[in-house]
Amino acid sequence: MPEQYKGLQEIMNKQLKIPQPVLTEEQMEQINFTLIEALHTNIQVYLTYYKNGQRITETRFLQRS
C-alpha cells in the first residue's frame, strides 16, 4: 500500500508542475534594478522564483553577504 501512495503522490506532483517562465531582457533589467534598490534602501521585497516546476514566493530583506 505505501508504494501506491508514493506513486500517486509522484503523479500528482508532476501534474502540478509548471513550465519555467522565460523573461525578456527588459524584465530582467527591471528585476535587477528592483533588487539593487532594495539592497541599498533596506526595503522588504517579495521574491518569486522558479524551482523544480514550481513558483515559490518569499518575503525578504536583502543583505550583502
Summary of the structure (lengths in Angstrom):
residues: 65
radius of gyration: 17.4
end to end distance: 47.2
largest distance: 54.0
contacts: 113
relative contact order: 0.16
helix: 49%
strand: 25%
